[in-house]
């Protein structure tokens, strides 16, 4: 077995400087690292060991390829890996396969005992290097540090390569999901974007009503945004409540128009009407956009629709006249 050449990890060094952690370069035996605790502490949320990555590292190590130094911090009795679980696992397996015991490994040793800094170093280790973390993992890590340690979203976004607005949106959505759950609404299927819109409603009772309707009917984000915008534009509580009731009636009508589901192995005898369904769907989408697309209010002029040139006005007018002409013929025509 060839001796592993450990080299500087410039990305890790940069990240540690950004967090404000000093680190020393030291050589230790692999037995001085608590691998089980390191796996448990891994920045990977799904599985600590990525088998394919370990096998690739073993092959590369056997070929004499250089590897960047892992990162450790001092635990109660042994060192714990903040970064490098796959590399050290590969090193241990390769050594065992070659009849070697307890190989040496060159590591960065974090010179801090601050739990927030250690977690930040551990959780951000795979953002820009190593076996890179998924977007979902990076978001979960960022939210954990904000929630548990009070890290500013502005700092978390730099560590995890995320937009600050994304972190804040998911924090609001998490709070709103919890609030709805406490009110008896299962909001697990509601998207973070929709929950973020619902959270903008100031009245908790109205938020619960909207959340319950959205959860029950699986309403999409754009429609949720329109309804929330309309509710927030209303000046009185009764007006807001009436808007939500109108939304509820709309959803009930849409539900009634859905084709019947199979029951006890039988299918409803009524034939499907795809042309009718498409016409109603597209007209409803256009009506909703024109009535609520201006931050919950209806459009009243071309300026609001961002139509400024005569060419655009002419094109819009032509399309409208085509629809108007055809709909007049349809509505006047006799049903056969």
N, C-alpha and C positions, 0 to 999 in steps of 0.2 A: 504493500500500500504506500503510495506516494505521500510525502508530507504536504499538507494543505498550505497553500500560500494565502494568507489573510491580508487583504488590502483595505485601504481607507474607503469608507462609505460617505462620499461627499454629500449625498442627499440627506443622509441621517445627521451628519454633522451640521448641515445647514438648518435642519428642522430643530435640533437640540438648541442651537444658538437662538433660534426664533422663540422657542419656549422659555429660554433663560436657564438651561441646565448645563452645568459643566460635566465633562466625562473624561475619564482617564483610560488609556489603552493598557490592558493587562493580559497576561497569559495564564489560563487556569485549566485544570483537568476537567473533562466533561462530567466526571462524578461530582464535581463541586456545584453543578447546576441541577436544581430540582426540576427534572423534565416533566413530571406529572403536574406539579403546580404551574409550571410554565404553560402546559397545554390548557389547563383550566383557565389561566389568565390570558389566553390568546386573544388577539384582536379579531379573530375570525368568529363570527356569530353562529355559523352553521356547523362547521366541524373544524377542530383545531389542526388536524393533520390532513393535508391534501396529498393523497397517495401518489398521484402522477408527478406532482412537483418534487416530492422526496425522491422518487425513482430517477427523475431527470437530474437532480442534484448529485445523486450517488454516481451516476454515469460520468457527469462532468468532473466530479472530484477524482474519480478513478483515472480520468484522462489528464489530470494535472492542472485543470483550469483554476484560476484564482477565484476566491470568494470574498465578498465584503464581510467585515467583522459583524457578528451579532451584537446585540445590546442587552446588558443585564443590569439588575439592581440588587441590592443586598436584602435578602429575606431574613426570616428568623434564624435559620440555621445554614441555609445555602443561598446561592445566587438564583434569581428567577429571570427568565428571559422576557424582555420587553419587546424584542424583535429577533427573529432567527430560529423559531421553533422548527421550521422545515429544514434549515441548514444543519442544525445540531442533531436532529433526528437522522438525517442522511449520514452525517459523520459517524454517529454511534453505530448504525447498521452496517456501514461500510467497514468500520474497524472490526466489528464482530465477525463479519464474513471473511476477513483476512487474518483472523486469529490474533488480532491486536486487542488490547484492553486499555480502557481509560485514555483515549487520545487527548492531546492538548488542543485548546481552541483559544484564539486571540479575540478578545471582546472589548467593547466599550463598557465601562462601569459607570453608571449614573451616580453623580455625587450629590444626591438629594434624598431626603426622606419625606418630602411633601407628597401626599397621596394624589393631589390633583395633577401635579407635574408628572408624576410617574404614570398615571392613567393617560394623561395627554400624550406622553411619549409612546406608550404601548398602543393606544388606540389609533394614533396617527401614523404608525410605522409603515403600514402598507398602502398609504394613499397614493404616493407617487413613485413607489419602487417596491421591489420584492414581488410576491404574488399578489397583485393589486386587489384592494378591497372593492366590493361592488358599491354602487350608489346607495343602496339600501343600508349597507353596513356603515358607510361613512355618515349617513344621516342619523342612524341610531346612536353612533358614538358621539356625534356632536350634541344631540339632544340629551344624552346621558350626562355629559360634562356640564351642560348648562343647568340641567335640573339638579344634579347631585352636588356639584361644587360651585355653582353660581358663576361659571365662566360666561363672559359676555358673548352673545351670538356673533359679534364682530370678530372676536378672536377665534371662535370655533370655526367660522367659515374659512379663515386662512389655513387652519390646521387640516381641514378635511376637504378643501377644494369644493366648497359649496357656496351658493348664493345666500347671503344673510336673510333675504326675503323668504327663501325656501325653509330655512331653519325656523324662522318666526311663524311662518304659515303652519308648519307641522306642530309647533308648540301650541298654537291657538287651537288647532284641530284636536289635539290630544286633550286639551282642557275641555273643549266643547263636547267631545265624545264622552268624557267622564261625567260632565254635567247632565247630558241627556240620559246616560245610563242610570244616574241617581234618580231621575224623574221617571224611570221605567221604560225608556226608549232604547231599543237595541240599535245602536248607530254603527255597528261594525262594518256594514256594507256601504256606508256613506263615505264618499271620497274626501280626502283632506281638503281639497279645494272647496267642495260644497260646505263642509263643516266650517271652514274659514269664513265663508259668506254668511252662514247662519249666525256665527258668533258676532257679526256686526249689528245684529238686532239687539237693542238695549233692554227690552222687556223679556225677562226669563220665561214667563208664561207663553208669550208669542213664539219665542225660540223653540220651546218644547213642542208647540203645535206644528210649526214648520218642520222640525226635525222628525216628528212622528209621521207626517205625510210623506216626506222624502224617503224615509226608511221603508214605509209600507209600499210605496209605488215605484221605488227605484228611479226617482226623477234625476235627470242629468244636470250637470253643473250649470250649463247656460240658462236653463229654465229656473234653477234655484237662484242664480244671480239676478235674474229679472224680477222674481218675486220678492227677494230680499230688498232690491232697489226700490220696488214699488211700495213695500211696507215702510221703508225708512223715509220715503217722500211724504207719506201721509202725516198730517199734523195732529190728529187726535187718535186716541186709543180705539174708538169705535170704527174709524176709517181703516185703521190697520187691521182690525179684526175682520171687517167686511172684505178686505183684500184677500186675507187668508181663506175665508169661507168661499170666495169665488174660486180661488185656487183649488180648494177641496172639491168643489162641484166639477171643475174642469177635469180633475184626476178621476173622479167617479165616472164621468161620461167616457173618458178614454179607456177606463178599465172595462166598462160595459161593452165597448166596441171591439175588444180583443176577441179572437176566435176562441171557441170553447175548447177546454183542455180535455184530454182523454180521461175517462172515468171507468173503472172496473173493466178495462180492456176494450171498451167501446168508444167510438168517436162520434161527435155531434154530426147530425146529418146535414146541417146547413152548409152549402158550398162556400168556399173562400171567395172574397171579392177584392182582388188585389188592386184593381183600378180605382175603386172607391177609396180603399185604404190609403193608396198613394196620394190621391187628390186631397183627402182630408189632412193627411200628415204634412204635405207641403204647404197647403193653405194655412194651416195652423202655425207652422213654423214661421211663415211670412208675417202672419198677423201678430204673433208674439213678439217678433223682432220690431215691427213698426210700433207696437203699443208699449213695449217695455225696454227696447234696446238702448235708450238714451239714459243709462244709469237708473233704470226703473221707471222712466217716463217715456211717453210716446213722442215720436218725431213730428214736428209741425212745419218744417221747412227744409229746403235742399241743403242749407248750410250744415244743419245737424247731421245730415247723411254724407257730408264731405263731398258733395257734388257741386263743382264750381264752374266747370267749362260748359259751353253750349253743346259740345259734342256729347258729353255725358248726359246732359238734360234731354237731348233729343233721343238718345238711346233708351234712357229710362222711360220716357214718354211713350216711345214705340212699344216697348215691352208691356207697359201698363195697358195701352189700348188693345193690344192683342189679347191679353187676359180678360179685359173687360168685355170685348166683343164676343169671345168664346163663351164666357160665363153667362152672358145675357141670352145667348142662343140655348145653352144648356138649361137654364132656369125657366125659359119660356116653353121649351120643348115638352111634349107630352110623354109621360112614362108609359112604356109599352108593357 
